[in-house]
Amino acid sequence: MMSSSIGSRAQKMSLPMSTQKGLLEVPSPTEKDWSTDGEEDYVFKDPDWELDSLPQPYRMINKLLNLLIDRSWEVIEERNAVREAELSRIQPTIYPPVLESKLNKMAHCMAICQDYVFIGGAKGFSIYNLYNAKRIYVWEKLKVDVTSIWATEMGSEILVAPVDEMGIVRLFYFHKDDLFLIRAINEVDDTSKQTTCVKMEISQGGDFAAFLLQGAGDIWLDVYKLPKECWLREVEHPQLALNPKKKGRQPQLNIPDPMTSGDIKFSLPVHIMKIKPPKPVTGTTFKSPLEVFAKIADCYGLGSGQNHFIKDSQWEQQAAIFNATYKKYLDGEWEEEPLSSATFHFLLPSCITAMPTEGKSPAGVACALGIHWTGCHNFFLYSLNRTLKDKVVSSPPDPEGVWPCAAPIAVSQLSYSGSYLVLACEDGVLTLWDLAEDASLHLVTAKGTQGPAISVLVERPVKHLDEAICTVAPVPALPGMVLTFSRNGSVQLLDVAKPQVVCAFALPGVHRPALPWEPLFVVSLHHPYFLLRGDPPGEKEFADNASDIQTSVFYFHFDAYPLLTNISRDCTMSSADLMDGVAVPQVLPLEKRCEDFLQKRFQKLGNKVNEQEHWTRLHRYSLLLQRESARK
């Protein structure tokens, strides 16, 4: 029965096949027959998903969870890659500080001079021993904090100049473990007439001091000559009897209180000149070029642009052309221009800081003051050998030298030895002046240079921005080395010649630099020390007054670390280079630098032209031509 039924069923199914005529053919597939509905949204799905499809809002929750898992996995993979890269990197040797000095109040500024550390803070400053961090003196007689401090060596004595929050600068004389207050430079009884000290600079040796002051919408630079020889005589042979009440000790600190100016009658600093920003260049008032030439007394000061023969109409025409050309860039709101500021340096005698022959400076004493103002193209040179006659005749004083630049000077920096001066202009050009050798001029530009004019010491990090370097400081005790401070708080010693990291320095425990992007540190010029302020975490959050925060100053001694004990032997500049004069001048011994300088000066004396005499002849000839033209 079953076989008959199956056979009859097959006959029924094959019956329609026998009714067709001809052979059967399978049509070839073509793209025209494909379905285009939902091509973009079509995905291959798991058959089980059709049965387990979730309703809303569970589908949205499921998508968010999957997205969260995917992103978390990406973070885990990135952290693993960073960890593997850190393990593969060669880590420098890390050295801790050799000494910690705990302070009861926050330190705002530091300075090192000779064997002492000067730390400014709340209501005054303190003096510490460099080697054992023992506090020697404390002077806290102000109502405000000290924001910056300057210490300069004057033979065996030290000149200390702190500046408080009100902008008042005071001069102190530190002599044989005694501290004397000389005077306050810009303190007045009438607070409405009070001026603020913006910047200050003291020459090497403490012979001159310059203070950039501002007040009543004006700004100027006051330059003083410091009578340090008189101060030494007045301290060793005081004219007035000491007041025992003012020489008392502070019982809670058992530290001597510095004497005031009433204890000893000190000679006051001598005011040399007052320099104001250059006046805007306007139309000329002269009638002929000969009159302009006769106005200039000597050859010094040429290039300042003050004495010219350009009329007002020419300036107006030039301004109209400029405004028409750059109109689309000039339209819009203009911000108010900030008050002009200045950067100034004391320069030692050299071939290119030529000053009047009637005033000669002793060896090692600054002879000129170099200054540039905000937005100014010129670097002005003023002689420090000025007499009372010069002050009366020329007020304000005229510069003895002008170094014009193609663009406004943005930044300038003088090396600590006074051998090199760098002028950085707004167009990206750096000008390096060699002040100690043959007065050669080196030009470095950051764009379009040919050859290896610029070498990159450290690449800017791309992924880890916290490793970016924010501050760099040279180490005079280790020639060819610089300290680099990063935003993550790391401090490294870099050899700039190789270049490579020699070692790193770390604060102990949980201490961190107070402001990693602007750390408070100081490097000694003559000792293998540098100091760094570190704060424990959480102090600022719980302190009511920022000045009452307890901080620490950590001492790093290069000679205390095994890797740096023989750094002078392993330094890139060998001792043979130092003796042969191949190395840079600032690492040469003083006797060797003086010998090289004198030899090159003697070589140039035979061919040097007397510029002053030549200018005098030109000046007399111009006066003669002016008289002849007046007769006609």
Residue pairs with C-beta under 8 A, 6 or more apart in sequence:
53 59
54 62
82 464
92 492
92 501
92 502
92 503
92 504
93 503
93 504
93 563
94 503
94 504
94 505
94 506
95 503
95 504
95 505
95 506
95 556
95 561
95 563
96 505
96 506
96 507
96 508
97 505
97 507
97 508
97 532
97 554
97 555
97 556
98 555
98 556
98 557
98 560
99 132
99 133
99 554
99 555
99 557
100 133
100 508
100 552
100 553
100 554
100 555
101 128
101 133
101 552
101 553
101 554
101 555
102 550
102 551
102 552
103 119
103 121
103 550
103 551
103 552
103 553
104 550
105 121
105 122
105 547
105 548
105 549
105 550
105 551
106 121
106 122
106 546
106 547
106 548
106 549
106 551
107 119
107 120
107 121
107 520
107 533
107 551
107 553
108 120
108 121
108 145
108 146
108 147
108 148
108 520
109 119
109 120
109 146
109 147
109 148
109 149
109 520
110 117
110 118
110 119
110 120
110 149
110 520
110 521
110 522
110 531
110 533
110 553
111 117
111 118
111 149
111 150
111 151
111 160
111 522
112 118
112 130
112 151
112 522
112 523
112 524
112 525
112 527
112 529
112 531
113 151
113 152
113 153
113 158
114 153
114 158
114 526
115 129
115 130
115 131
115 527
116 127
116 128
116 129
116 130
116 136
116 151
116 158
116 174
117 127
117 128
117 129
117 130
117 133
117 522
117 531
117 553
118 125
118 126
118 127
118 128
118 149
118 151
118 160
118 162
119 125
119 126
119 127
119 128
119 149
119 553
120 145
120 146
120 147
120 148
120 149
120 162
121 145
121 146
121 547
122 140
122 145
122 547
122 548
123 140
123 141
123 142
123 143
123 144
123 145
123 146
123 547
124 138
124 139
124 140
124 141
124 142
124 146
124 162
125 138
125 139
125 146
125 149
125 160
125 162
126 135
126 137
126 138
126 139
127 135
127 136
127 137
127 138
127 174
127 179
128 134
128 135
128 136
129 135
129 136
130 524
130 527
130 529
130 555
133 553
133 555
135 253
135 255
136 177
136 255
137 179
137 255
137 256
137 258
138 250
138 253
138 255
139 172
139 179
139 257
139 258
142 164
144 164
144 165
144 166
145 164
145 165
145 547
146 162
146 163
146 164
146 165
147 163
147 164
147 165
148 162
148 163
149 160
149 161
149 162
149 163
150 160
150 161
150 162
150 163
150 200
150 202
151 158
151 159
151 160
151 161
152 158
152 159
152 161
152 202
152 203
152 204
152 205
152 206
153 205
153 206
154 205
154 206
154 228
155 228
155 232
157 173
157 174
157 175
157 228
157 231
157 232
158 173
158 174
159 171
159 172
159 173
159 174
159 202
159 206
159 226
159 228
160 171
160 172
160 173
160 174
160 179
161 169
161 170
161 171
161 172
161 200
161 202
161 209
162 169
162 170
162 172
163 169
163 197
163 200
166 194
166 196
167 186
167 194
167 195
167 196
167 197
167 198
168 184
168 185
168 186
168 187
168 194
168 197
169 184
169 185
169 186
169 197
169 200
169 211
170 181
170 182
170 183
170 184
170 185
170 187
171 181
171 182
171 183
171 184
171 185
171 209
171 269
172 179
172 180
172 181
172 182
172 258
173 179
173 180
173 182
173 231
173 235
173 266
174 180
175 232
175 235
177 256
178 235
178 256
178 258
178 259
179 256
179 258
179 259
180 235
180 258
180 259
180 260
180 261
180 263
180 264
180 266
181 258
181 259
181 260
181 261
182 231
182 261
182 266
182 268
182 269
183 261
183 266
183 268
183 269
185 197
185 211
185 222
185 224
185 269
186 194
186 195
186 196
186 197
186 211
186 213
187 194
188 194
188 195
193 215
193 216
194 215
195 213
195 214
195 215
196 213
196 214
196 215
197 211
197 212
197 213
198 212
198 213
198 214
198 219
198 341
199 211
199 212
199 341
199 342
199 343
199 344
200 209
200 210
200 211
200 212
201 209
201 210
201 344
201 345
201 346
202 208
202 209
202 210
202 346
203 209
203 346
203 365
203 366
204 346
204 348
204 364
204 366
204 418
205 364
205 365
205 366
206 226
206 228
207 225
207 226
207 228
207 365
207 366
208 223
208 224
208 225
208 226
208 272
208 346
208 366
208 369
208 384
209 223
209 224
209 226
209 269
210 221
210 222
210 223
210 224
210 344
210 346
210 369
211 221
211 222
211 224
212 219
212 220
212 221
212 341
212 342
212 344
213 219
213 220
213 221
213 222
214 220
214 339
217 339
218 276
219 276
219 277
219 339
219 340
219 341
219 342
220 274
220 275
220 276
220 277
221 274
221 275
221 276
221 342
221 344
221 371
222 271
222 274
223 271
223 272
223 273
223 274
223 275
223 369
223 382
223 384
224 269
224 270
224 271
224 272
225 269
225 270
225 272
225 384
226 269
227 267
227 268
227 269
227 270
230 266
230 267
231 266
231 267
234 264
234 265
234 266
234 267
235 264
238 263
238 264
238 265
239 264
239 265
240 262
240 263
240 264
240 265
242 259
242 263
242 264
243 262
243 263
246 257
246 259
246 260
246 262
246 263
247 256
247 257
247 259
247 263
248 257
249 255
249 256
249 257
250 257
272 384
272 386
272 391
273 382
273 386
273 391
273 396
273 397
274 395
274 396
274 397
275 371
275 382
275 396
275 397
276 396
277 340
277 342
277 373
277 376
278 304
278 305
278 306
278 373
278 376
278 378
278 380
279 306
281 305
281 306
281 308
281 310
281 315
282 312
282 315
283 310
283 311
283 312
283 313
283 314
283 315
284 292
284 308
284 309
284 310
284 311
286 292
286 295
286 307
286 309
288 309
288 626
288 629
289 309
290 622
290 625
290 626
290 629
291 626
292 307
292 308
292 309
293 618
293 619
293 622
294 619
294 622
294 623
294 626
295 307
296 302
296 307
296 619
297 398
297 619
298 612
298 615
298 616
298 619
299 611
299 612
299 614
299 615
300 356
300 398
300 399
300 400
300 401
301 398
301 399
301 400
301 401
301 402
302 402
303 378
303 402
303 403
303 404
304 378
304 380
304 398
304 399
304 402
305 378
323 330
338 374
340 373
340 374
340 375
341 373
341 374
342 371
342 372
342 373
342 374
343 371
343 372
343 411
343 412
344 369
344 370
344 371
344 372
345 369
345 370
345 371
345 412
345 414
345 421
346 366
346 368
346 369
346 370
346 384
346 418
347 353
347 366
347 367
347 368
347 369
347 370
347 381
347 414
347 418
347 421
347 435
348 364
348 365
348 366
348 367
348 418
348 435
348 436
349 355
349 361
349 363
349 367
350 435
350 436
350 439
351 438
351 439
351 600
351 601
351 604
352 433
352 435
352 439
353 367
353 368
353 370
353 381
353 401
353 435
354 401
354 611
355 361
355 367
355 368
355 381
355 383
355 385
355 400
355 401
356 383
356 385
356 400
356 612
357 612
358 385
359 367
359 383
359 385
359 386
360 385
361 367
361 384
361 385
363 594
366 384
367 383
367 384
367 385
368 381
368 382
368 383
368 384
368 400
368 401
369 381
369 382
369 384
370 379
370 380
370 381
370 382
370 412
370 414
370 421
371 379
371 380
371 382
372 378
372 379
372 380
372 409
372 412
372 423
374 408
375 408
376 408
376 409
377 404
377 405
377 406
377 407
377 408
377 409
378 402
378 403
378 404
378 405
378 409
379 402
379 403
379 404
379 405
379 409
379 412
379 423
380 399
380 401
380 402
380 403
381 399
381 400
381 401
381 402
381 403
382 397
382 399
382 400
383 400
386 397
390 397
391 397
403 423
405 423
405 425
405 429
405 431
406 425
406 427
406 429
407 425
407 426
407 427
407 429
408 425
408 426
409 423
409 424
409 425
409 426
410 424
410 425
410 426
411 424
412 421
412 422
412 423
412 424
413 421
413 422
413 424
414 420
414 421
414 422
415 421
415 586
416 474
416 476
416 525
416 586
417 436
417 585
417 586
418 435
418 436
419 434
419 435
419 436
419 437
419 584
419 585
419 586
420 432
420 433
420 434
420 435
420 436
420 586
421 432
421 433
421 435
422 430
422 431
422 432
422 433
423 430
423 431
423 433
424 430
424 431
425 431
428 445
428 446
428 447
429 443
429 444
429 445
429 446
430 443
430 444
430 445
430 446
431 441
431 442
431 443
432 441
432 442
432 443
432 444
433 439
433 441
434 440
434 441
434 442
436 585
436 593
436 597
437 585
437 596
437 597
437 600
438 600
444 453
444 454
445 453
446 454
455 499
457 494
457 496
457 499
458 469
458 484
458 494
458 499
460 468
461 467
461 468
465 487
466 486
466 487
466 488
467 486
467 487
467 488
467 490
468 486
468 487
469 484
469 485
469 486
470 485
470 486
470 487
470 516
470 517
470 518
471 484
471 485
471 518
471 519
472 482
472 483
472 484
472 485
473 482
473 483
473 485
473 521
473 523
473 530
474 481
474 482
474 483
474 523
475 481
475 482
475 483
475 493
475 523
475 530
475 558
476 523
476 524
476 525
476 526
476 586
477 524
477 526
477 527
477 528
477 529
477 558
478 493
478 528
478 558
478 564
478 567
478 568
478 571
479 571
479 573
479 583
479 584
479 586
479 587
480 495
480 496
480 497
480 571
480 572
480 573
481 493
481 494
481 495
481 496
481 502
481 567
481 571
482 493
482 494
482 496
483 491
483 492
483 493
483 494
483 521
483 523
483 530
484 491
484 492
484 493
484 494
485 491
485 513
485 516
485 519
485 521
486 492
486 516
487 516
487 517
488 516
489 507
489 512
489 513
489 516
490 504
490 506
491 504
491 505
491 506
491 519
491 532
492 501
492 502
492 503
492 504
492 505
493 501
493 502
493 503
493 504
493 505
493 564
494 500
494 501
494 502
495 501
495 502
495 572
497 572
498 572
502 563
502 564
502 567
503 561
503 563
503 564
505 532
505 556
507 513
507 532
507 534
507 554
508 554
509 536
510 536
510 537
511 534
511 535
511 536
511 552
511 554
512 534
512 535
512 537
513 519
513 520
513 532
513 533
513 534
513 535
514 520
514 533
514 534
514 535
514 551
519 532
519 533
520 532
520 533
521 530
521 531
521 532
521 533
522 530
522 531
523 529
523 530
524 530
528 557
528 558
528 559
528 564
529 555
529 556
529 557
529 558
530 556
531 553
531 554
531 555
531 556
532 553
532 554
532 556
533 551
533 552
533 553
533 554
534 551
534 552
534 553
534 554
535 549
535 551
535 552
536 552
539 549
539 550
539 551
540 546
540 549
543 549
558 564
558 567
559 565
568 575
573 582
573 583
573 584
573 587
577 583
578 587
578 588
578 589
578 592
579 592
581 588
581 592
581 596
585 593
585 596
588 596
